[in-house]
């Protein structure tokens, strides 16, 4: 039996920031997964975000990432 699909909506900024975070944790050993299935789910989500991220290879990627982080971040109190 095939698992049912669940859709969620993300803004372009959320896709960019989440992709960068998942990519960073997949490259480091600082994250501890309790089960390999968690790592697989993270990799799958990273791949899905990568395919939904048209700015990934843009020359100004780092500037776009910074701007996205600035827009998402909670305002200073």
C-alpha positions as CSV (number, residue, x, y, z in Angstrom):
1,X,0.0,0.0,0.0
2,X,1.3,3.5,-0.9
3,X,1.6,6.0,1.8
4,X,-0.8,8.9,1.4
5,X,0.8,12.2,0.4
6,X,0.4,15.3,2.6
7,X,0.9,18.8,1.2
8,X,2.0,21.8,3.0
9,X,2.3,25.4,1.8
10,X,5.6,27.3,2.3
11,X,6.6,30.7,1.1
12,X,9.6,31.1,-1.2
13,X,11.5,32.5,1.8
14,X,10.6,29.5,3.9
15,X,11.8,27.1,1.2
16,X,15.1,28.9,0.8
17,X,15.8,29.1,4.6
18,X,14.7,25.5,5.3
19,X,16.6,24.1,2.4
20,X,19.8,25.9,3.5
21,X,19.3,24.6,7.1
22,X,18.7,21.0,6.0
23,X,21.6,21.1,3.6
24,X,23.9,22.4,6.4
25,X,22.8,19.7,8.9
26,X,23.1,16.9,6.3
27,X,26.8,18.0,5.8
28,X,27.7,17.9,9.6
29,X,27.9,15.2,12.2
30,X,26.6,17.5,14.9
31,X,23.0,16.3,14.4
32,X,22.0,13.1,16.1
33,X,19.3,11.0,14.5
34,X,17.6,8.5,16.7
35,X,16.8,6.3,13.7
36,X,18.1,6.2,10.2
37,X,14.5,6.8,9.0
38,X,14.8,10.4,10.4
39,X,17.9,11.0,8.3
40,X,16.2,9.6,5.2
41,X,13.1,11.8,5.8
42,X,15.4,14.9,6.2
43,X,17.3,14.0,3.0
44,X,13.9,13.5,1.1
45,X,12.7,16.9,2.4
46,X,15.9,18.6,1.4
47,X,15.6,17.1,-2.1
48,X,12.0,18.3,-2.4
49,X,12.9,21.8,-1.3
50,X,15.9,21.8,-3.7
51,X,13.6,21.1,-6.6
52,X,11.2,23.8,-5.4
53,X,14.1,26.4,-5.1
54,X,14.6,28.2,-8.4
55,X,17.2,30.5,-6.9
56,X,19.6,27.8,-5.7
57,X,22.2,28.4,-8.4
58,X,21.6,32.1,-8.7
59,X,24.7,34.2,-8.6
60,X,23.3,36.3,-5.8
61,X,22.1,33.2,-3.8
62,X,23.7,34.3,-0.5
63,X,22.1,37.8,-0.7
64,X,18.8,36.2,-1.4
65,X,19.2,33.8,1.5
66,X,20.1,36.8,3.8
67,X,17.1,38.7,2.7
68,X,14.8,35.7,3.2
69,X,16.1,35.2,6.7
70,X,15.6,38.9,7.4
71,X,12.0,38.7,6.3
72,X,11.2,35.5,8.3
73,X,13.0,36.4,11.5
74,X,10.9,37.6,14.4
75,X,11.1,41.4,14.8
76,X,13.3,42.6,17.7
77,X,11.4,43.4,20.8
